[in-house]
Amino acid sequence: MNTQSQTQLAEEISAVLQQLQHHWNRMDLKAMADLWDTSDPHPFYLPEEIEQPLRDWEAIRAYWDQTMAMIPRLKMRLWDLHAAPLSDDLAWVSYQFHWDAVAEGYDKPVGADNRAVALFRKLPEGWRFCRYAEAPLAPILYMRKLYENSVDPNFS
């Protein structure tokens, strides 16, 4: 794939991810689902907070519904997008994101940085997710960031 085609791929995938960010920020489940290839009989969705991947639409939709019920407000931002073509209609994508949420059971808002990898399929309506996994940092890296972020600003 030439440089122009790779740039175009990255721009097209970025546009989908910007839509994802917008839909999450509005808590719009229906619009979020529209960014997936829902004709795929074997989806794969692995968010960081569950143990086993979700491998069918019923389970994925149930997870999204439960998330929407437990988190009345969420905001995310994305960066560091990398898209690599695998074929004319498949692309491997990685990116990083930060989320902040008001969540049931927490007294204060919570948030975290995370990484994601996804397989995208090109459909007539554009690129759509077909496989997705979040890849959080290992606990030791989270702890290091916690300690680094806890240093007083005037410490020298």
N, C-alpha and C positions, 0 to 999 in steps of 0.2 A: 504494500500500500504506500503510495507516495505521500509526501509531507502535507500537501493540500488536502488529500483525502483523510489523513489522520487528524488534521485540524478540524475538518468538517465533522468527523465522527465525534471528536471531543466537544464541539459546540452543540451538536444535536443531543448528546447524552447530558451535557450540562443543562440544557433547556428542560429536559425531563426531570433532572434532579432539582432544578429551581421550582418546578411545579410541585414536586414531592414536598419540598420545604414549605411552600405556600399552603398546600393542603393540610400538612401536619399542623402548621401554625393556626389554621382555621378549624382544626379538628374535624375535617371533612372526609369521613371514611369513604363515601361513595366516590368522590373524586380521586382519592388515593388508590382505590381499587382499579380505577380506569387506567392507571399507569402500568398495570400488569397485563401480561398475555393470559387472560382468563380462559382462553380456549385450550391452554396447556393442561392435559390431564394429570401431569405429575409436577406440580409446583414444589418449590423448596423454599422455606422461610425459617430462618433461625435468628430470632432476636437474642440479645445478650442475657436476658433474665429468665429464660426457660432452658430446661435441660435437653430436651429432645427436639429435633427439627419438626416443623409442621409440613406435612407432605400432601395435603389435600385442601381444596377450597373451603370446605366446611370448617376445618380446624383453623385455617388462617382467618376467616371471617369471624369466627368465635373469639380468637385472640384479639383481633382489632376491636370488636365490640366490648370485650372485657377491659381493654386498655382505655377506650373512650369513656367507659363508666367509672374507672378508677382515677383517671387523670382529666380533670375538667379544663386544664389549661396547659399547653405545651408550646414551646418555641424551640426551633432548631436552626442551626446554620451549618453550611457545608463548605469545605475547602479541599485542596490538594487532590483534585480529580485526575485520574489517569484512565484512559480508555485504550484498549488494545483490540484490534479486529481479530476475530478467529476465522471468519468467513464473511461473505457478503451480507449475511443476515444474523450473525452472532458477534457479540463484543463482550470482552471481559473488562470489568470496570472496578476500580478501587477508589475510595474517597474517605475523607475524615469528616466527622461532624461533632457538633456540640449540641446537647439538649439541656433545656431547663424546664422544669415541670412543677406544677402544684399537684401533689398526689395524695390520695386517700391514705390516712395513717401517718402522715408527716406533719409536724407543726410548722415547718418552714419549707419554702421551695427547695428543691434538690436539682442537681444537674451533673453532667459528666461529659468528658470527651470520649469519643469512640471511633472505631474504624469499621468500614464495611467493604465487602466485596460482593459483586453481583454479576450475573450473566444477563445480558440484554438480548432480546430478539427483535429484529426489524420486521414490523408488520406494515400493512398499507397505511395505517394511521400514524406510523412512526415507531421509534424505539420503545420497547416495553420490557419491564422486569420479567424474568422467568425463574431465576434462582437468586437467593439473597441470604447473606450471613453477616452478622455483626461479629467483630473480632476485638473485644475489649482488651485493654492492657492487662498484663499479669498483675496480681496483687502487689508484688514487690515494687513494680513500677508506679502503681497508684500511690503506694505509701511514700515512695521517694518524692513524687510530685507534691503530696500533702506536706511533707516536711519542707520542701523547697518553697512552697507557697505560704508557709507559716512564718517565714523569717520577717522580722520587723523591717519596715521600709527604710528606717534610718540606720540599720546595721551596716557597718563597713569593715 
